[in-house]
Amino acid sequence: MSTEAKPERVKRLHYENGRIYFSRQTERAFFFVLTVLMLLLGVVEGSKIFGG
């Protein structure tokens, strides 16, 4: 049997004292998704698909 301790799983979100804390990886993924969404909205707006 192995006596090595398993590494603790890092929480992506942590709520404490009325604040929400994110892991660095979660924050990067969140802003990446927002960036891609803004890019897609810009392409749609620029192509004037919806009568703009």
N, C-alpha and C positions, 0 to 999 in steps of 0.2 A: 504494500500500500504506500501511496505517496503521501508525504506529510506537508507538501507544499500548499500554501494557501492560494485559493483562487483569487484572481484580481477582482477588485470591486467593480461592479458595473457603474459607469458614469451616468448620472441622471441628465437627461437632456433639458428638463425644466425643473426648477427648484423654487418653491414658494415659501417665503419667510418674511415675517413682519410686514405684511401688506405689499411686498414686492415680489416680482417674478424675476428669477435669475436664469439665464440661458447658458448652455455650454458654448464654447467658441465654435464648435462644429455646427451646432444648431443655428447660431446666429449667421454664420456664413451661408448655410443652406437657405435660410429664410430670405436673406438679401439677394442671393442668386436668383431665386424664384421671382422675387419682385422685379429684378432687373430684366429678366427674360419677358415677364408680363408687360413691362413698360415698352420694351423693344417691339413686341408684337402689336401692342396698341398703336405705337407710332407708325408701324408699317401699314396697319389697317387704315389709320387716319390719312396717311400720306397717299395711299392708293385711291382714296375717295370712293370706296366701295359703297358707303352708306350715304351718298349724296352730299358729301362735304365739300 
